[in-house]
Amino acid sequence: MTTATLPAAAPKRTSVPLPRLYLAELRWIFRRPRTLIVLGLLALIPVIVAIALGVGRSTDNGPGNGGDALLTSATANALVLPVAVLIVTLNLLLPLTTAMSAGDAIAGELSHGTLRGWLLAPVSRGRLLTVKALGVATFTLAAVLLMAVVGLLAGLVMNGTGSLFTLSGTTLSFGAALGHIAIAVGWVTLQLWAVGAVALAISACTEHPMLVVVSVLAGTIVSTVLLLLSSVSWLHPFLLPKSWDALVDVLRDPMPSSGLTEGVIRAVCYLVIGLGLAYARITTKDG
């Protein structure tokens, strides 16, 4: 009497742990030559500014206006340089690098056909978006932190540790100065996370990473122009760059909180909306 052979049970598909996916995403991001080149160029910006300020110190004809005045004050103030560099680059360069990262995260992998490997891992599309968003967030944090650290070191080399004072004229200890810079880093990173969320939503709708970069570039320029037009003042509260000028408040003592808080609320709204649109798109997209 023979016993019927039962069919072997199909292996159960288990989901890959989120930390493992996150670490794999970080390895993929920070091993790309383009990422390392971008980070290197961003780190050079504070050094170049410090050298330019040091060379032009003897030919300084007095304070300028706006951003020029802020950079001029960095020639004798080690606290100003890292924050001033973040203010200048936040208007265009940092959003573009964030858009580049977000474009590569989804659209770039989709154009190269590597995104299907994530879905075969198996990884749900919601977890895929979470990993991609965390990767973009980590990259932006690393970029901002790198610029701030290099800017602080350049400022200390140029002016020494005794030149840490605010725009209000109060002198800060080294620990207090680090606290002000840390607030600036966190605030700028949150603004870039908002930009990254919108860029991820665009990235989920296309297979062309450059389209994501161009869209963010166009959005940043259009928003900046609209902020200059009083005829559309009703639209200003809805524009993300509306509060970017408030970053200079970090250099004051006591630190005004109204502009910074408004920027945080606006960035969180963009972050939620952007990730929501990206999730809606990536969970309904075929292929």
Beta strands, then each sheet from edge to edge (+ up, - down):
end
